[in-house]
Amino acid sequence: MDKKKLEEYRKLLLAKRSELASVVINHRDEGTHLGTDGTQDLADEATNTSTQLLSMRLSETERDLIRQIDEALERIETGGFGLCGICGELISTTRLKALPYALLCIDCKQEEELLNP
């Protein structure tokens, strides 16, 4: 892949990373402030607990995506970006545009999903 394309993907990945980091911070802040007004009944406490758990799960998902993005940025630096982690073939441009942090080509990803439902 040429340097210009790699730079485009790098910028795309950095923008997505920044967006996800903001979401994680917002989830953390929302979870921290729930139930701090001191006027809650049991139903409010239960709702707040559920909301906090959902927020933590969402944050875990975003953190995982950030990790995948960081790994893709590392692959750009080391020369492995755009190559399937299983078969070594090029990952299609269409797939990389949709998921610039993709580690597997579509065929290997489908096979992986069939083996690990």
C-alpha positions as CSV (number, residue, x, y, z in Angstrom):
1,M,0.0,0.0,0.0
2,D,1.4,3.4,-0.9
3,K,2.3,6.1,1.7
4,K,-0.6,8.4,0.8
5,K,-3.2,5.6,1.4
6,L,-1.5,4.7,4.6
7,E,-1.7,8.3,5.8
8,E,-5.4,8.5,4.9
9,Y,-6.1,5.4,7.0
10,R,-3.9,6.7,9.8
11,K,-6.0,9.9,9.9
12,L,-9.2,8.0,9.8
13,L,-8.1,5.7,12.6
14,L,-6.9,8.6,14.8
15,A,-10.3,10.4,14.3
16,K,-12.2,7.3,15.2
17,R,-10.0,6.8,18.3
18,S,-10.6,10.3,19.4
19,E,-14.3,9.9,19.0
20,L,-14.4,6.7,21.0
21,A,-12.2,8.2,23.8
22,S,-14.8,11.0,24.2
23,V,-17.6,8.4,24.4
24,V,-15.7,6.5,27.1
25,I,-15.1,9.7,29.1
26,N,-18.8,10.6,28.8
27,H,-19.9,7.2,30.0
28,R,-17.6,7.4,32.9
29,D,-18.8,10.8,33.9
30,E,-22.5,9.9,33.5
31,G,-21.9,6.8,35.7
32,T,-20.1,8.8,38.3
33,H,-22.9,11.4,38.7
34,L,-25.8,9.0,39.0
35,G,-27.4,9.0,42.4
36,T,-25.4,11.8,43.9
37,D,-28.4,14.1,44.6
38,G,-29.4,12.2,47.8
39,T,-33.1,12.1,46.9
40,Q,-33.4,8.6,45.6
41,D,-35.9,5.9,46.4
42,L,-35.3,2.2,45.8
43,A,-36.6,2.3,42.3
44,D,-34.3,5.2,41.4
45,E,-31.3,3.4,42.9
46,A,-32.2,0.2,40.9
47,T,-32.5,2.2,37.7
48,N,-29.2,4.0,38.4
49,T,-27.4,0.8,39.0
50,S,-28.7,-0.7,35.7
51,T,-27.7,2.5,33.9
52,Q,-24.2,2.3,35.5
53,L,-23.8,-1.3,34.5
54,L,-24.8,-0.6,30.9
55,S,-22.5,2.4,30.8
56,M,-19.6,0.2,32.0
57,R,-20.3,-2.5,29.4
58,L,-20.5,0.2,26.6
59,S,-17.2,1.6,27.8
60,E,-15.6,-1.8,27.7
61,T,-16.7,-2.2,24.1
62,E,-15.3,1.2,23.2
63,R,-12.1,0.5,25.0
64,D,-11.8,-2.8,23.0
65,L,-12.3,-0.8,19.7
66,I,-9.6,1.7,20.9
67,R,-7.2,-1.2,21.4
68,Q,-8.0,-2.6,17.9
69,I,-7.4,0.9,16.5
70,D,-4.1,1.2,18.4
71,E,-3.0,-2.2,16.9
72,A,-4.0,-1.0,13.4
73,L,-1.9,2.1,13.9
74,E,1.0,0.0,15.0
75,R,0.6,-2.2,11.8
76,I,0.8,1.0,9.8
77,E,4.1,1.8,11.4
78,T,5.5,-1.7,11.1
79,G,4.3,-2.4,7.5
80,G,1.6,-5.0,8.2
81,F,-1.4,-2.8,7.7
82,G,-3.9,-4.1,5.2
83,L,-2.7,-7.7,5.3
84,C,-4.9,-10.5,6.7
85,G,-3.6,-11.8,10.0
86,I,-4.4,-15.4,8.9
87,C,-3.8,-15.8,5.2
88,G,-1.5,-12.9,4.6
89,E,-3.5,-11.7,1.6
90,L,-4.5,-8.0,1.1
91,I,-7.7,-7.0,2.9
92,S,-10.0,-5.4,0.4
93,T,-10.2,-1.6,0.3
94,T,-14.0,-1.8,0.8
95,R,-13.5,-3.7,4.0
96,L,-10.7,-1.3,5.2
97,K,-12.9,1.7,4.5
98,A,-15.7,0.2,6.6
99,L,-13.4,-1.2,9.4
100,P,-10.0,0.4,9.1
101,Y,-8.9,-1.6,12.1
102,A,-9.8,-4.9,10.5
103,L,-7.2,-7.6,11.1
104,L,-8.7,-10.3,8.8
105,C,-9.9,-10.4,5.2
106,I,-13.6,-11.0,4.7
107,D,-13.1,-14.7,3.8
108,C,-11.0,-15.5,6.9
109,K,-13.4,-13.5,9.1
110,Q,-16.4,-15.4,7.8
111,E,-14.5,-18.7,8.4
112,E,-13.6,-17.6,11.9
113,E,-17.2,-16.8,12.7
114,L,-18.4,-20.2,11.4
115,L,-15.8,-21.9,13.6
116,N,-16.5,-19.8,16.6
117,P,-20.2,-18.8,16.6
